[in-house]
Amino acid sequence: MAVDVLFDRIRSLSTALEILSQAPSRSTPMPLGDDAPMKPGLKKWADHVGGKIRELRERAGLNQSELAEKAGLTQSHVSRLENAAHSATHVTLEKIATALGVPVADIDPRAD
């Protein structure tokens, strides 16, 4: 075995041992799933965004399934967004805005 390969393996093992010997982080676990509560500020934003999605969808004469298909999402995801059960990512807002033919700022006033 070449000396360089041996040294690479030793460095890799040393790095792995260093990572594994670190103290565990002291982070607070976040609840996952549909029962995870949103913080008040996020909930207010999700309510606003969900209401705008519903308003613009209805104005466009689309049902949730039609909007979902045009945006490349599932109907259940659109429903959860409209009902503020989930918060939308910027990518999701872009997909919905494009499907509705509006700028993202029409849905999210904080969008650039």
N, C-alpha and C positions, 0 to 999 in steps of 0.2 A: 504494500500500500504506500502510495506516495506521501511524503511528509506533509505537503500542502493539504491533501485530503484529510489526513489525520488531524492537523491543526484546525481545519474547518469544522470537523466533527466535535472536537473538544470545545471550540467556541460556541457551537450550537447547543451543546449540552450545558455549558456554563450559563448561557443566556436562559435556557429553559429552567434551570435550577434557580436562577435569580428571580424569574417571574413567579415560579411556584412558591418561593419562600416569602413572598411579600405578604404583609398582613391583609386580611380581607377588608374590603371597603366598608365604610360605615354609612352606606346609603340607605334610605328608607324605601322599602319596596312599594311600588305603585300597584293598586288593584287593577286587574285586567278584566276584559270582557265588557258586556253591555251594562253591567251594574256599577261600573266605575264612575263615580260622580265627577262632573266637570267643575272646575273652579268657577266662581261667580262671573269673573270677567270673560272667560272663555265661553261660558254658557250664554251670556248676553250677546257675544259676537256670533255664536252658532245660531241663536234664535233669529238675529237680524239676517244673516246669510241665508238661512233656511227659508225665511219668509220671502226674501228677494228671489230665490230660485223658484219658489212656488208661483210668485206673482208673475215673473217673466215667462215661466213655462206655460201658465194659463193664458197669458197675453198672446203667446205664440200659437195657441190652440193645440198644445201637445199634452198627452197624458204622461204619467211617469215612465211607462214602458217605452214610449216613443222617444222621450228625451234621453233615457238611458241608452237606447240603441244608437242614437245619433252621437252621443258622447263616449260611447265605448265603455259604459258602466252597467251595473245590474240595476234592475228596478228597485230592489230592496235597498241598495246603497243610496239611490236618489231619495227614497222614502225616509231613510234614516237622517239624511242631510236636511231635508225639508222639515222634519220634526225635531231637529236639533238634538237627535240622539247621538250623533257623531259630529265632530268638527271636520271640515273639508281641508285637504291640503291645497297648496297653491296649484299643483298640477291638476288636481280634480276640478278646481274652479276654472282653470284655463279650458279644460275639456268641455265643461258645461257652458261657459261663455261662448266658446266657438260654436257649439251645437245650437245655441240660442241666437247667434249672430250679434252678440253684444260684447263690449269690452268688459274685462274682469272687474273694472272699477264700478260697473253698474250693479254688480253683486256684492263686492267687498270694497267699501269706501277707503280702506287702508291700502289697497293694491296700488302698486306703482305703475 
